[in-house]
Amino acid sequence: MEKRSLVKEQKKIPYEAFTSMDHWNSSRREQADEIISQGWKTRKFPRINMALPIDWDKSASKNRSWSFYFHSWDFLSPVLATHSHTKEARYLNWAVDIALDWARQHPMVEPQRSMAWYDMAIGLRAYKLGYLVEAAARSDQVDDTAFSLLLSCAKLHLEALADPQFFAAHSNHGFYVAAGQMALARRLRSLPGMEPHRGQARERVHELVRRQFTPTGVHREHSPDYHRMVLDTFQGLIESELLDRTEFAPLIDRIQEALSWFVLPNNRLAMFGDTNHRDVLQEHRTRALNPALEFVLTRGSQGKPPGDRWRSFDDAGFFVARDRWPTGPEDYADCSYLAQTAGFHSRVHKHADDLSMVWYDRGREILVDAGKFGYLDRTTPESELGRAGFYYAHPSRVYVESTRAHNTVEIDGRSYQRRGVKPYGSGLLRSGEHQGVFYSGAHVRHDRTIRHARVLAFRPGEWLLVYDWLWDNLDQPHTYTQRFHLAPELDMTSAGSGFEVPLPDTRLHMVPLLSARALPAVRGRKEPEPLGWISRQDGEFQPCWTAAYQISGGASCSIATLLGFGERAPVPGESTASVRGDEVRLRWSRAGEEWEVGFGRPDREDFQFRVRHTSANGTALRRALNWLRGPRLS
């Protein structure tokens, strides 16, 4: 066959590593052997017998995510990585038989048929199929008939990848479509008609980079895990020499450094949006590292930490603060960490979590995000859930997306609207450090008419202050509920108007600084609506304690809550907040110290953040002059 000969004579190219499972390491052969001999198992889904013929549309049909991984040929990653590294024919022969079985059952593009022609699945399958075509062309154990079917399947994929209906430039799906198109067209480069595909893919990558990453290097899909995943594929394109390293090096550097800020001291990703409780040290295999990301992924044994302790990603809507970067692995997990999300760029992986935060301190996670759970039971746009912005109807998935599952303010028991409203981009307006206290100020709108300002003040290892101001421009009464969710390892008890969390070396106290009603603490409630849950991995649902403060009956309100460490609870002082939130003074005492934190509304030009701290003997540790000259922040 002429076409086979053309492909066979091409220069050999190693298997592309676009996902973490594509990278060769010592465990890949074991994984490949297990899949071939015992079948394929991923995450918590049942094992699938890979004996031929396979029922592709039913084997993994009980779960949308499971079916997606199946039709993406996720199981072929370790097999092809092993073949590329060892050149052992048995791995290629098994993979070819599987691909031929799929090709026979899918002779045409059918977008509505299960997940077989789902856009991202096509892209992830395409580069694996390209590798198989090229390797099969050189194999004496693959006959011409089998090669012709593989080649026909590959051309069918190129037609689909070139079709605009399968290219979603607004989401990470488009990135995988472009990557698959670029890799497959290169594998078939000796055949006519490939250059237009490669040119189209290159143009698409440039468009995707411009649209999906902010100038500071943050992925716009509200999820550190998708940031990590797209970064891995982006680097795979460069390392496979599909993209020019020199052209994209500055951007890759910014993306890598940005990722370093979303890793907690326990090496878990901050679980904003659709992010699992992922250990990046174990699972992420980034190469050509930015020094900051290398420092994070090696727990401080290599690389170099950023020069600052806080970072404001103003264009993306994230604020992160740490007490320090450790000197090495031995004390890496003992740092303090706070991160806030304040961005809304699209509905893609966006939870109803505006202005929420996660907090790690004293060697453990304190405040946590609800997680991802998985993508189950697709809604329709006309359904009640669809109109509210939910793509999936499974009760656990609905919960983790909902406002009540996050550390923010719930309004009238409903989730923030994500459909039919214009994304505001970034709501982060202020950030900085003043006299050892980190702070952020954000302002967003809910349901078009309700303004929501939040100021966080963070003294690492000591306390976190959370202030919320809400105002309905239509002067309609509402019930505002400020919620906090603890890590599932922690316990909680009520203590007067506050709450108490016992820790091995101290206690965490939660107390209100302004008038608000404390709601009973809840853990693992199922009815009438779920409350007090976290999903750290797909399909998992763990109970966790949640506490809340509530104000009802007015169009506006101010809620201020202090979370502080110590054997005894902080004692609230005479705190005040103006009706319009433009002058706030919050006071308390703890362990013989007096604290006062003052600020205005973040969206006002005259915003100032001020701290006054005095010891028990009255010595002014923070002079009145510092109070009067509190910084005006950008």
SENU-870131 format. One line per 10 residues: number of its first residue (from 1); their letters; for each residue x, y, z of C-alpha. Coordinates in steps of 0.2 Angstrom, whole numbers, plus 5000, padded with zeros to 4 digits. Layout:
<atoms>
NUM) A) X/Y/Z ~ ...
</atoms>
This chain:
<atoms>
1) MEKRSLVKEQ) 5000/5000/5000 ~ 5007/5017/4995 ~ 5000/5026/5010 ~ 5006/5014/5022 ~ 5024/5015/5014 ~ 5023/5034/5015 ~ 5019/5033/5034 ~ 5032/5019/5037 ~ 5046/5029/5029 ~ 5043/5044/5041
11) KKIPYEAFTS) 5055/5048/5055 ~ 5049/5040/5071 ~ 5042/5051/5084 ~ 5040/5046/5102 ~ 5022/5044/5110 ~ 5016/5062/5115 ~ 5013/5065/5133 ~ 4998/5076/5135 ~ 4991/5070/5151 ~ 5000/5063/5167
21) MDHWNSSRRE) 4996/5045/5163 ~ 5006/5047/5146 ~ 5022/5050/5155 ~ 5034/5035/5156 ~ 5039/5030/5173 ~ 5043/5013/5182 ~ 5025/5010/5186 ~ 5018/5011/5168 ~ 5023/4994/5163 ~ 5014/4987/5178
31) QADEIISQGW) 4998/4997/5174 ~ 4999/4992/5156 ~ 5000/4973/5160 ~ 4986/4974/5173 ~ 4974/4983/5160 ~ 4978/4969/5147 ~ 4976/4955/5159 ~ 4963/4960/5171 ~ 4953/4974/5162 ~ 4953/4993/5165
41) KTRKFPRINM) 4948/5002/5181 ~ 4948/5020/5184 ~ 4945/5030/5200 ~ 4930/5022/5210 ~ 4921/5015/5194 ~ 4920/4996/5192 ~ 4933/4987/5182 ~ 4928/4984/5163 ~ 4933/4968/5155 ~ 4942/4972/5139
51) ALPIDWDKSA) 4939/4956/5130 ~ 4933/4958/5112 ~ 4921/4963/5106 ~ 4918/4977/5118 ~ 4901/4985/5121 ~ 4907/5003/5120 ~ 4891/5012/5123 ~ 4885/5002/5138 ~ 4901/4996/5147 ~ 4903/5013/5155
61) SKNRSWSFYF) 4886/5021/5152 ~ 4881/5022/5170 ~ 4891/5038/5173 ~ 4895/5052/5161 ~ 4913/5055/5167 ~ 4916/5036/5166 ~ 4910/5035/5148 ~ 4920/5050/5143 ~ 4936/5042/5150 ~ 4932/5026/5141
71) HSWDFLSPVL) 4929/5034/5124 ~ 4945/5044/5127 ~ 4954/5028/5127 ~ 4961/5033/5144 ~ 4966/5015/5147 ~ 4978/5016/5132 ~ 4989/5029/5139 ~ 5000/5017/5150 ~ 5000/5004/5136 ~ 5006/5016/5122
81) ATHSHTKEAR) 5019/5024/5134 ~ 5026/5007/5138 ~ 5027/5002/5119 ~ 5035/5018/5115 ~ 5048/5015/5129 ~ 5051/4996/5127 ~ 5046/4993/5108 ~ 5038/4977/5114 ~ 5026/4971/5101 ~ 5013/4964/5113
91) YLNWAVDIAL) 5008/4981/5119 ~ 5006/4988/5101 ~ 4996/4972/5095 ~ 4984/4973/5110 ~ 4981/4992/5107 ~ 4978/4990/5089 ~ 4965/4976/5092 ~ 4956/4988/5104 ~ 4957/5002/5092 ~ 4950/4991/5077
101) DWARQHPMVE) 4936/4986/5088 ~ 4931/5004/5091 ~ 4933/5009/5073 ~ 4922/4995/5067 ~ 4908/5000/5079 ~ 4910/5019/5075 ~ 4911/5020/5056 ~ 4904/5038/5055 ~ 4904/5054/5066 ~ 4888/5053/5076
111) PQRSMAWYDM) 4888/5068/5088 ~ 4873/5062/5098 ~ 4879/5045/5101 ~ 4884/5042/5119 ~ 4901/5050/5122 ~ 4910/5042/5107 ~ 4910/5059/5098 ~ 4911/5071/5112 ~ 4923/5085/5108 ~ 4936/5082/5121
121) AIGLRAYKLG) 4935/5063/5119 ~ 4939/5065/5100 ~ 4954/5076/5104 ~ 4961/5064/5118 ~ 4958/5049/5107 ~ 4966/5057/5091 ~ 4984/5058/5097 ~ 4983/5040/5103 ~ 4976/5034/5086 ~ 4989/5044/5077
131) YLVEAAARSD) 5003/5034/5087 ~ 4994/5018/5083 ~ 4993/5022/5064 ~ 5012/5026/5063 ~ 5017/5011/5074 ~ 5006/4999/5064 ~ 5013/5005/5048 ~ 5030/4998/5053 ~ 5023/4982/5061 ~ 5024/4965/5052
141) QVDDTAFSLL) 5010/4959/5063 ~ 4997/4972/5057 ~ 4990/4967/5040 ~ 4985/4979/5026 ~ 4967/4977/5030 ~ 4969/4982/5048 ~ 4980/4996/5044 ~ 4968/5003/5031 ~ 4954/5003/5044 ~ 4965/5012/5057
151) LSCAKLHLEA) 4969/5025/5043 ~ 4951/5027/5039 ~ 4947/5030/5057 ~ 4961/5043/5058 ~ 4954/5053/5043 ~ 4937/5052/5051 ~ 4944/5060/5067 ~ 4953/5074/5057 ~ 4937/5078/5048 ~ 4928/5079/5065
161) LADPQFFAAH) 4942/5089/5073 ~ 4942/5102/5059 ~ 4923/5104/5061 ~ 4919/5121/5070 ~ 4905/5112/5079 ~ 4918/5102/5089 ~ 4929/5116/5093 ~ 4925/5125/5109 ~ 4936/5140/5110 ~ 4929/5146/5127
171) SNHGFYVAAG) 4934/5130/5137 ~ 4948/5118/5139 ~ 4939/5106/5128 ~ 4945/5117/5113 ~ 4963/5115/5119 ~ 4962/5096/5118 ~ 4954/5097/5101 ~ 4968/5107/5094 ~ 4981/5097/5103 ~ 4974/5081/5095
181) QMALARRLRS) 4972/5088/5078 ~ 4990/5095/5078 ~ 4997/5078/5084 ~ 4987/5067/5072 ~ 4990/5078/5057 ~ 5009/5077/5061 ~ 5008/5058/5062 ~ 5000/5058/5044 ~ 5011/5072/5038 ~ 5017/5062/5023
191) LPGMEPHRGQ) 5000/5060/5016 ~ 4991/5074/5006 ~ 4980/5087/5014 ~ 4988/5087/5031 ~ 4996/5104/5031 ~ 4979/5114/5032 ~ 4975/5103/5048 ~ 4991/5108/5056 ~ 4989/5126/5051 ~ 4971/5127/5058
201) ARERVHELVR) 4977/5118/5074 ~ 4991/5131/5077 ~ 4979/5145/5074 ~ 4967/5138/5087 ~ 4981/5136/5100 ~ 4985/5154/5098 ~ 4967/5159/5100 ~ 4965/5147/5115 ~ 4980/5154/5124 ~ 4974/5172/5122
211) RQFTPTGVHR) 4956/5168/5128 ~ 4959/5155/5142 ~ 4974/5162/5151 ~ 4974/5179/5159 ~ 4990/5190/5157 ~ 4996/5184/5174 ~ 4995/5166/5169 ~ 4979/5160/5177 ~ 4967/5149/5168 ~ 4950/5157/5167
221) EHSPDYHRMV) 4940/5141/5171 ~ 4939/5145/5190 ~ 4948/5128/5194 ~ 4966/5126/5199 ~ 4965/5107/5194 ~ 4960/5112/5176 ~ 4974/5125/5176 ~ 4986/5111/5180 ~ 4978/5099/5167 ~ 4979/5112/5153
231) LDTFQGLIES) 4997/5117/5158 ~ 5002/5098/5157 ~ 4995/5097/5139 ~ 5002/5114/5134 ~ 5019/5108/5139 ~ 5016/5091/5131 ~ 5014/5100/5114 ~ 5030/5110/5117 ~ 5040/5095/5122 ~ 5033/5085/5107
241) ELLDRTEFAP) 5039/5099/5096 ~ 5022/5103/5090 ~ 5024/5121/5097 ~ 5039/5132/5097 ~ 5047/5132/5114 ~ 5054/5149/5112 ~ 5038/5157/5107 ~ 5028/5151/5122 ~ 5042/5150/5135 ~ 5037/5167/5144
251) LIDRIQEALS) 5019/5161/5145 ~ 5023/5144/5151 ~ 5034/5152/5165 ~ 5019/5163/5171 ~ 5007/5149/5170 ~ 5019/5138/5181 ~ 5022/5151/5193 ~ 5003/5155/5195 ~ 5000/5136/5199 ~ 5013/5137/5213
261) WFVLPNNRLA) 5002/5149/5222 ~ 4987/5137/5222 ~ 4996/5123/5231 ~ 4992/5121/5250 ~ 5007/5117/5262 ~ 5001/5099/5262 ~ 5004/5099/5243 ~ 4985/5098/5239 ~ 4977/5110/5226 ~ 4965/5123/5233
271) MFGDTNHRDV) 4949/5115/5229 ~ 4940/5130/5220 ~ 4928/5125/5206 ~ 4930/5108/5199 ~ 4945/5103/5208 ~ 4948/5087/5218 ~ 4959/5085/5233 ~ 4974/5082/5222 ~ 4991/5079/5228 ~ 5002/5088/5216
281) LQEHRTRALN) 5018/5080/5223 ~ 5012/5063/5218 ~ 5002/5066/5202 ~ 5009/5081/5193 ~ 5024/5079/5182 ~ 5028/5096/5176 ~ 5045/5098/5167 ~ 5056/5113/5163 ~ 5050/5120/5179 ~ 5048/5138/5184
291) PALEFVLTRG) 5059/5139/5200 ~ 5043/5143/5211 ~ 5034/5128/5205 ~ 5049/5117/5206 ~ 5051/5123/5224 ~ 5032/5118/5228 ~ 5033/5101/5219 ~ 5049/5096/5228 ~ 5043/5103/5245 ~ 5057/5116/5245
301) SQGKPPGDRW) 5071/5105/5241 ~ 5074/5112/5224 ~ 5070/5128/5215 ~ 5067/5145/5223 ~ 5051/5152/5231 ~ 5043/5168/5225 ~ 5050/5183/5233 ~ 5034/5189/5241 ~ 5022/5181/5253 ~ 5006/5186/5245
311) RSFDDAGFFV) 5000/5187/5227 ~ 4985/5196/5220 ~ 4979/5189/5203 ~ 4969/5205/5199 ~ 4964/5200/5181 ~ 4959/5182/5186 ~ 4950/5186/5203 ~ 4961/5176/5216 ~ 4970/5182/5231 ~ 4983/5171/5240
321) ARDRWPTGPE) 4993/5174/5256 ~ 5006/5164/5266 ~ 5015/5167/5282 ~ 5031/5162/5274 ~ 5039/5150/5261 ~ 5048/5136/5271 ~ 5067/5133/5271 ~ 5065/5115/5266 ~ 5055/5099/5267 ~ 5056/5097/5285
331) DYADCSYLAQ) 5044/5111/5290 ~ 5035/5113/5273 ~ 5018/5108/5280 ~ 5019/5119/5295 ~ 5015/5135/5285 ~ 4999/5146/5285 ~ 4989/5148/5269 ~ 4974/5158/5264 ~ 4966/5159/5246 ~ 4951/5168/5240
341) TAGFHSRVHK) 4941/5166/5224 ~ 4933/5182/5216 ~ 4931/5178/5198 ~ 4917/5175/5186 ~ 4923/5173/5168 ~ 4910/5161/5161 ~ 4899/5146/5166 ~ 4913/5134/5163 ~ 4917/5124/5179 ~ 4911/5139/5189
351) HADDLSMVWY) 4902/5136/5205 ~ 4891/5148/5214 ~ 4905/5152/5226 ~ 4909/5170/5223 ~ 4921/5177/5236 ~ 4923/5161/5245 ~ 4940/5155/5253 ~ 4950/5141/5259 ~ 4961/5141/5274 ~ 4976/5130/5280
361) DRGREILVDA) 4985/5133/5296 ~ 4993/5125/5311 ~ 4998/5110/5300 ~ 4980/5106/5294 ~ 4966/5112/5283 ~ 4954/5123/5292 ~ 4941/5130/5280 ~ 4937/5119/5265 ~ 4929/5120/5248 ~ 4915/5108/5243
371) GKFGYLDRTT) 4925/5100/5228 ~ 4919/5092/5212 ~ 4910/5075/5215 ~ 4908/5072/5196 ~ 4898/5076/5181 ~ 4882/5066/5183 ~ 4864/5067/5175 ~ 4865/5081/5163 ~ 4851/5094/5164 ~ 4842/5103/5150
381) PESELGRAGF) 4843/5122/5148 ~ 4824/5123/5150 ~ 4824/5114/5167 ~ 4823/5123/5184 ~ 4841/5118/5187 ~ 4847/5122/5170 ~ 4840/5140/5171 ~ 4849/5142/5187 ~ 4866/5138/5179 ~ 4868/5120/5184
391) YYAHPSRVYV) 4874/5108/5170 ~ 4871/5092/5181 ~ 4856/5086/5191 ~ 4863/5073/5203 ~ 4859/5079/5220 ~ 4877/5078/5226 ~ 4884/5087/5211 ~ 4870/5101/5213 ~ 4876/5103/5231 ~ 4894/5105/5228
401) ESTRAHNTVE) 4890/5118/5215 ~ 4878/5127/5226 ~ 4882/5143/5236 ~ 4877/5135/5253 ~ 4892/5123/5250 ~ 4905/5137/5250 ~ 4912/5149/5263 ~ 4902/5164/5257 ~ 4885/5172/5260 ~ 4869/5163/5254
411) IDGRSYQRRG) 4855/5175/5250 ~ 4837/5169/5253 ~ 4842/5151/5253 ~ 4846/5151/5234 ~ 4862/5149/5224 ~ 4870/5164/5215 ~ 4864/5165/5197 ~ 4876/5159/5184 ~ 4865/5159/5169 ~ 4857/5174/5161
421) VKPYGSGLLR) 4869/5186/5170 ~ 4885/5194/5163 ~ 4901/5187/5170 ~ 4910/5201/5179 ~ 4927/5195/5176 ~ 4937/5199/5192 ~ 4929/5206/5208 ~ 4945/5208/5217 ~ 4949/5226/5220 ~ 4960/5228/5235
431) SGEHQGVFYS) 4974/5218/5242 ~ 4990/5220/5252 ~ 4999/5218/5269 ~ 4999/5230/5283 ~ 5008/5228/5300 ~ 5008/5209/5298 ~ 4990/5207/5292 ~ 4986/5202/5275 ~ 4970/5208/5267 ~ 4959/5208/5252
441) GAHVRHDRTI) 4944/5218/5247 ~ 4931/5212/5233 ~ 4915/5218/5227 ~ 4902/5209/5216 ~ 4884/5209/5211 ~ 4871/5195/5213 ~ 4855/5194/5204 ~ 4859/5211/5196 ~ 4853/5221/5210 ~ 4862/5215/5226
451) RHARVLAFRP) 4879/5222/5230 ~ 4891/5211/5240 ~ 4907/5217/5247 ~ 4919/5206/5257 ~ 4935/5211/5266 ~ 4946/5197/5273 ~ 4960/5201/5286 ~ 4972/5187/5290 ~ 4985/5186/5303 ~ 4994/5169/5299
461) GEWLLVYDWL) 4994/5157/5314 ~ 4983/5168/5324 ~ 4966/5174/5316 ~ 4956/5176/5301 ~ 4943/5190/5300 ~ 4928/5189/5288 ~ 4917/5204/5284 ~ 4903/5205/5272 ~ 4892/5220/5267 ~ 4876/5217/5256
471) WDNLDQPHTY) 4864/5229/5249 ~ 4849/5227/5238 ~ 4847/5242/5226 ~ 4829/5239/5225 ~ 4827/5240/5244 ~ 4819/5222/5245 ~ 4821/5212/5262 ~ 4832/5197/5262 ~ 4839/5183/5273 ~ 4858/5184/5272
481) TQRFHLAPEL) 4868/5168/5279 ~ 4887/5169/5281 ~ 4893/5151/5280 ~ 4909/5142/5285 ~ 4914/5124/5281 ~ 4927/5114/5291 ~ 4938/5101/5285 ~ 4930/5083/5288 ~ 4944/5079/5301 ~ 4938/5093/5313
491) DMTSAGSGFE) 4925/5093/5326 ~ 4914/5107/5331 ~ 4904/5112/5346 ~ 4893/5127/5350 ~ 4899/5140/5363 ~ 4887/5153/5367 ~ 4885/5164/5351 ~ 4900/5156/5344 ~ 4908/5139/5340 ~ 4923/5130/5345
501) VPLPDTRLHM) 4934/5118/5336 ~ 4947/5107/5347 ~ 4964/5105/5339 ~ 4979/5094/5345 ~ 4988/5110/5351 ~ 4975/5123/5353 ~ 4957/5128/5350 ~ 4949/5137/5335 ~ 4935/5149/5340 ~ 4922/5157/5329
511) VPLLSARALP) 4914/5173/5336 ~ 4903/5186/5329 ~ 4909/5204/5330 ~ 4893/5212/5324 ~ 4875/5207/5328 ~ 4870/5191/5319 ~ 4860/5175/5324 ~ 4871/5160/5325 ~ 4862/5145/5317 ~ 4865/5127/5324
521) AVRGRKEPEP) 4880/5119/5318 ~ 4876/5105/5305 ~ 4886/5090/5299 ~ 4881/5078/5285 ~ 4862/5083/5284 ~ 4852/5076/5270 ~ 4835/5083/5272 ~ 4826/5094/5268 ~ 4842/5100/5258 ~ 4860/5093/5259
531) LGWISRQDGE) 4871/5103/5270 ~ 4888/5100/5278 ~ 4897/5089/5265 ~ 4913/5089/5255 ~ 4918/5079/5240 ~ 4937/5077/5239 ~ 4937/5064/5225 ~ 4925/5059/5212 ~ 4910/5050/5219 ~ 4915/5053/5237
541) FQPCWTAAYQ) 4904/5062/5249 ~ 4910/5065/5266 ~ 4901/5074/5281 ~ 4909/5090/5288 ~ 4904/5103/5300 ~ 4897/5119/5294 ~ 4893/5134/5305 ~ 4883/5150/5300 ~ 4878/5167/5305 ~ 4861/5175/5299
551) ISGGASCSIA) 4853/5192/5297 ~ 4835/5193/5291 ~ 4822/5205/5286 ~ 4832/5220/5279 ~ 4838/5226/5262 ~ 4856/5228/5268 ~ 4867/5221/5282 ~ 4885/5219/5289 ~ 4891/5202/5295 ~ 4908/5201/5303
561) TLLGFGERAP) 4915/5185/5310 ~ 4932/5182/5319 ~ 4940/5165/5318 ~ 4955/5164/5331 ~ 4967/5151/5339 ~ 4969/5150/5358 ~ 4963/5141/5373 ~ 4950/5155/5376 ~ 4938/5163/5364 ~ 4942/5181/5359
571) VPGESTASVR) 4931/5194/5367 ~ 4921/5205/5355 ~ 4923/5224/5358 ~ 4913/5239/5352 ~ 4913/5236/5334 ~ 4903/5247/5321 ~ 4899/5247/5303 ~ 4890/5260/5294 ~ 4874/5256/5284 ~ 4883/5258/5267
581) GDEVRLRWSR) 4898/5249/5273 ~ 4910/5264/5270 ~ 4916/5265/5288 ~ 4920/5249/5297 ~ 4929/5247/5314 ~ 4930/5229/5321 ~ 4937/5227/5339 ~ 4941/5212/5350 ~ 4953/5206/5363 ~ 4962/5190/5365
591) AGEEWEVGFG) 4976/5184/5376 ~ 4979/5201/5384 ~ 4979/5210/5367 ~ 4968/5223/5360 ~ 4964/5223/5341 ~ 4956/5235/5330 ~ 4954/5233/5311 ~ 4946/5247/5301 ~ 4943/5249/5282 ~ 4930/5256/5270
601) RPDREDFQFR) 4921/5248/5256 ~ 4933/5240/5243 ~ 4924/5248/5228 ~ 4926/5266/5234 ~ 4941/5276/5229 ~ 4945/5281/5247 ~ 4947/5264/5253 ~ 4960/5262/5267 ~ 4965/5247/5278 ~ 4971/5250/5295
611) VRHTSANGTA) 4976/5240/5310 ~ 4979/5245/5329 ~ 4986/5233/5341 ~ 4990/5236/5359 ~ 4997/5224/5373 ~ 4989/5221/5390 ~ 5000/5235/5398 ~ 4994/5248/5386 ~ 5010/5249/5376 ~ 5005/5254/5358
621) LRRALNWLRG) 5012/5241/5346 ~ 5003/5250/5332 ~ 5004/5268/5334 ~ 4990/5280/5331 ~ 5000/5288/5318 ~ 5000/5271/5308 ~ 4981/5270/5311 ~ 4979/5288/5303 ~ 4991/5284/5289 ~ 4984/5267/5284
631) PRLS) 4988/5263/5266 ~ 4978/5268/5251 ~ 4978/5252/5241 ~ 4977/5249/5222
</atoms>
